[in-house]
Amino acid sequence: MNDRPMPLGEHLRELRNRLIVYLLFLIPVGVYAFIKARLIVRFLLLPTHGAVHSLIVLSPTEGLYTFIELALVAGFVVTSPILIYEIAAFVRPALEPSERHLVIVYAPIVLLLFVVGLAFGYFVFLPVVLHFVLQFATAPFQAFISLGKYIGFIVNLTLPFGLIFELPVVVYGLTRVGILTPAFLRKQRRIAILVIFVVAAAVTPPDAFSMMVMVVPMLVLYEVSILVSELAARRHPPMV
C-alpha cells in the first residue's frame, strides 16, 4: 500500500472491503457454531460442576433465538484474530513510517489479552459466581433455568473480561497521543479503586469473596496500565 493521502471515499471503501473480508470468515464460523450449538451449551454447563444438568425453553422461539445469539458470540470469539488483523491493517497506513511496526508488535498482544481475559472470566470468575447463586437452587427447591437466561448470564459475565483486559493497550495508545499521562493515572488511583469496587459490587453476588475475585485482577490491570503509561511516555513522547 502506498503512502499517498487517501480521500474519505477511499477510506470508507477500504473499511467496507475489510468488513466484508471479516464477514466472509464470521458467517461460516457462525453457521458451524449454530450447528454445534448443543455441544457448545454442554461446554458452557461445565462451570456449574453438575449442579445444572439440563435447561428449559419457555417459548417456541427461545431455542432458535438463543442458538443464533450463541453462534454470533462464538463466531466473534473464534474470528477475533481476523478482526484484529483487519483493524490493524486499516489503521496502519495512517501512522508514521516509524510507527507502523507497532501494529505488528501490538496486534498479537491485543489478541493475547483478549483471550486471557475470556479465560479468566470463564475458568475463574464464572465458577465462583455460579457456585454462589446456585446454592439457592438446592433442596427443597428445584431449579428450572431457561436456555436463554443461562446463555445470557454466561455471556454477560465472561465476554466483558476480554475487553477489560485490553486496558493496558488502551492506556498505551492514549499515552502516545498525549491524552493520558502516568502522573494523571497515579493521581486518580483512589478514584479508580473506588470505581472498581463499585463496579465489582454491582455485578457480583453480595459476598466478599466473589467481589474480590473481580476486584483483584482489575486492580492489577490498573497498576500494570500505570507502568505501561510510564514506559510509553519515557520511550515515546506524545505524538501531539
Phi and psi in degrees as a GROMACS rama.xvg file:
@    title "Ramachandran Plot"
@    xaxis  label "Phi"
@    yaxis  label "Psi"
@TYPE xy
-80.7159  175.341  ASN-2
-100.347  9.74911  ASP-3
-68.187  147.685  ARG-4
-62.8749  138.722  PRO-5
-107.45  132.965  MET-6
-67.6971  164.297  PRO-7
-56.796  -39.165  LEU-8
-60.2264  -40.9302  GLY-9
-67.3865  -38.905  GLU-10
-60.3121  -43.8471  HIS-11
-66.7782  -38.05  LEU-12
-66.9079  -39.5508  ARG-13
-65.3193  -41.8362  GLU-14
-61.1799  -43.1421  LEU-15
-61.0269  -44.6128  ARG-16
-63.4686  -38.4122  ASN-17
-70.6856  -35.7386  ARG-18
-65.5365  -37.4755  LEU-19
-64.1559  -43.2541  ILE-20
-59.4135  -43.5356  VAL-21
-63.5793  -42.5585  TYR-22
-63.8025  -31.9582  LEU-23
-63.6087  -24.9825  LEU-24
-90.3067  -41.1813  PHE-25
-64.5806  -42.6365  LEU-26
-62.5824  -52.3309  ILE-27
-63.9437  -36.7382  PRO-28
-64.7087  -41.7841  VAL-29
-63.0663  -39.954  GLY-30
-63.6221  -42.9147  VAL-31
-64.4103  -40.3404  TYR-32
-64.1082  -35.7587  ALA-33
-63.8641  -41.5566  PHE-34
-64.4373  -36.6176  ILE-35
-97.9374  21.3513  LYS-36
-59.6328  -38.7489  ALA-37
-63.5327  -38.7209  ARG-38
-66.0323  -39.0182  LEU-39
-65.1696  -39.663  ILE-40
-62.2289  -41.4388  VAL-41
-60.765  -39.6616  ARG-42
-64.2939  -39.3967  PHE-43
-73.0397  -14.1808  LEU-44
-83.6356  -13.3965  LEU-45
-59.2686  -39.7218  LEU-46
-63.5705  -12.1741  PRO-47
-78.8179  -10.663  THR-48
56.1854  41.073  HIS-49
84.5064  -2.18292  GLY-50
-68.9163  -28.2602  ALA-51
-120.565  117.636  VAL-52
-98.2378  -28.4893  HIS-53
-151.913  161.484  SER-54
-121.34  158.907  LEU-55
-115.573  160.922  ILE-56
-115.566  139.557  VAL-57
-105.477  -1.24301  LEU-58
-151.707  159.778  SER-59
-60.5837  -27.1799  PRO-60
-101.013  -5.20828  THR-61
-61.2418  -42.2315  GLU-62
-61.7199  -45.4197  GLY-63
-62.8031  -50.5648  LEU-64
-64.4913  -37.5466  TYR-65
-68.5656  -39.7652  THR-66
-64.2843  -37.4935  PHE-67
-64.9652  -45.7499  ILE-68
-60.3507  -43.7953  GLU-69
-63.8433  -39.8616  LEU-70
-64.7831  -39.4973  ALA-71
-66.3959  -43.9592  LEU-72
-65.2182  -45.7421  VAL-73
-62.8866  -40.6654  ALA-74
-63.2675  -40.547  GLY-75
-63.2979  -44.644  PHE-76
-64.6443  -46.7181  VAL-77
-66.8816  -38.4027  VAL-78
-93.39  9.10977  THR-79
-58.2259  -34.9354  SER-80
-59.5222  -37.9121  PRO-81
-69.2896  -40.3969  ILE-82
-62.7072  -44.0552  LEU-83
-62.6622  -41.0078  ILE-84
-62.4634  -45.2351  TYR-85
-65.0031  -38.9427  GLU-86
-65.2874  -44.0706  ILE-87
-62.7869  -42.1537  ALA-88
-67.2235  -31.2466  ALA-89
-72.6858  -38.4428  PHE-90
-79.7218  -31.6492  VAL-91
-53.2827  -44.8077  ARG-92
-62.8751  -22.0961  PRO-93
-79.6483  -10.926  ALA-94
-86.9735  161.109  LEU-95
-67.6904  149.72  GLU-96
-51.9023  -36.8683  PRO-97
-72.8006  -12.5127  SER-98
-105.547  -8.40924  GLU-99
-68.8578  -23.2987  ARG-100
-66.345  -20.4839  HIS-101
-62.5499  -34.2114  LEU-102
-61.8636  -43.7569  VAL-103
-66.4582  -36.4217  ILE-104
-75.2105  -43.685  VAL-105
-93.945  -17.2634  TYR-106
-59.6834  -45.404  ALA-107
-63.271  -32.7826  PRO-108
-66.229  -42.0239  ILE-109
-58.2113  -45.9626  VAL-110
-63.8003  -44.1906  LEU-111
-61.6436  -44.9343  LEU-112
-63.8669  -38.3264  LEU-113
-62.058  -45.9369  PHE-114
-66.1359  -43.0148  VAL-115
-61.8603  -40.5208  VAL-116
-62.4072  -44.1727  GLY-117
-62.407  -42.7904  LEU-118
-63.372  -42.0194  ALA-119
-62.9848  -45.3127  PHE-120
-61.7643  -40.1236  GLY-121
-80.459  -45.0777  TYR-122
-90.4145  -21.3263  PHE-123
-113.177  -59.359  VAL-124
-71.4348  -46.8194  PHE-125
-60.2559  -46.8814  LEU-126
-60.2808  -35.6189  PRO-127
-64.4006  -46.7863  VAL-128
-65.8181  -44.506  VAL-129
-62.3383  -41.3804  LEU-130
-58.6991  -39.1715  HIS-131
-70.7201  -49.2048  PHE-132
-73.5028  -31.2695  VAL-133
-78.5063  -14.2646  LEU-134
-68.1114  -16.3841  GLN-135
-88.6822  0.264809  PHE-136
-109.153  19.0312  ALA-137
-91.3418  175.699  THR-138
-52.0866  142.1  ALA-139
-85.2042  14.0914  PRO-140
-97.0242  154.807  PHE-141
-120.942  124.928  GLN-142
-82.2974  128.48  ALA-143
-120.466  97.6286  PHE-144
-103.604  128.668  ILE-145
-78.2213  151.258  SER-146
-58.8733  -47.7063  LEU-147
-63.7129  -43.3043  GLY-148
-65.2837  -40.4969  LYS-149
-67.9734  -46.8175  TYR-150
-63.7594  -40.9975  ILE-151
-61.7267  -39.2207  GLY-152
-62.2125  -45.5889  PHE-153
-63.7385  -47.7804  ILE-154
-63.5885  -43.9919  VAL-155
-68.186  -24.9661  ASN-156
-92.396  -22.2906  LEU-157
-100.613  -50.1074  THR-158
-58.8573  -40.0164  LEU-159
-57.7676  -27.8884  PRO-160
-65.7464  -31.9471  PHE-161
-62.0989  -33.3575  GLY-162
-82.5509  -38.838  LEU-163
-60.8285  -37.4586  ILE-164
-72.0844  -5.72367  PHE-165
-84.0201  -0.566021  GLU-166
-53.8239  -46.0569  LEU-167
-59.1384  -38.5968  PRO-168
-67.4889  -41.777  VAL-169
-62.7868  -43.5591  VAL-170
-63.0944  -39.8918  VAL-171
-59.1649  -47.8709  TYR-172
-63.901  -42.5284  GLY-173
-67.7873  -31.0419  LEU-174
-69.4701  -39.9941  THR-175
-60.5079  -36.7873  ARG-176
-91.6097  2.53994  VAL-177
87.1344  9.5643  GLY-178
-80.1448  -37.0025  ILE-179
-116.719  153.906  LEU-180
-134.592  153.994  THR-181
-58.1104  -37.3307  PRO-182
-62.961  -40.2439  ALA-183
-64.4649  -43.8942  PHE-184
-63.7245  -40.1655  LEU-185
-67.2297  -38.4785  ARG-186
-65.2951  -34.7184  LYS-187
-92.9257  12.8372  GLN-188
-59.059  -44.1313  ARG-189
-63.035  -41.5528  ARG-190
-65.4599  -41.623  ILE-191
-61.7087  -42.6385  ALA-192
-62.4317  -42.5427  ILE-193
-61.0413  -45.2952  LEU-194
-62.2856  -41.8459  VAL-195
-61.1753  -44.0872  ILE-196
-66.3092  -38.4185  PHE-197
-64.6391  -46.1545  VAL-198
-63.3086  -44.8072  VAL-199
-61.773  -41.4391  ALA-200
-65.2713  -30.3628  ALA-201
-77.6183  -32.0484  ALA-202
-106.374  -5.55404  VAL-203
-110.821  161.726  THR-204
-60.294  157.198  PRO-205
-78.2154  59.6687  PRO-206
-138.861  151.378  ASP-207
-64.7399  -37.2279  ALA-208
-64.7742  -47.7148  PHE-209
-60.5364  -41.7973  SER-210
-64.0216  -41.4054  MET-211
-69.119  -28.4115  MET-212
-59.8939  -33.0977  VAL-213
-88.7156  -36.0054  MET-214
-66.6876  -45.7882  VAL-215
-58.0438  -51.8609  VAL-216
-64.14  -32.3508  PRO-217
-69.3947  -37.723  MET-218
-64.8871  -42.1932  LEU-219
-61.814  -42.8516  VAL-220
-62.1822  -37.8261  LEU-221
-66.0369  -43.2773  TYR-222
-66.5262  -39.2241  GLU-223
-62.2409  -38.3471  VAL-224
-63.8476  -36.3784  SER-225
-63.7782  -43.7383  ILE-226
-63.3173  -40.7982  LEU-227
-63.855  -40.9261  VAL-228
-63.4945  -41.6987  SER-229
-62.0826  -41.2799  GLU-230
-63.2208  -44.6024  LEU-231
-65.0972  -41.495  ALA-232
-69.0852  -32.3374  ALA-233
-78.4317  -41.6265  ARG-234
-84.3141  -31.8284  ARG-235
-134.672  111.879  HIS-236
-63.4065  156.056  PRO-237
-52.4073  143.305  PRO-238
-76.6859  -14.9232  MET-239
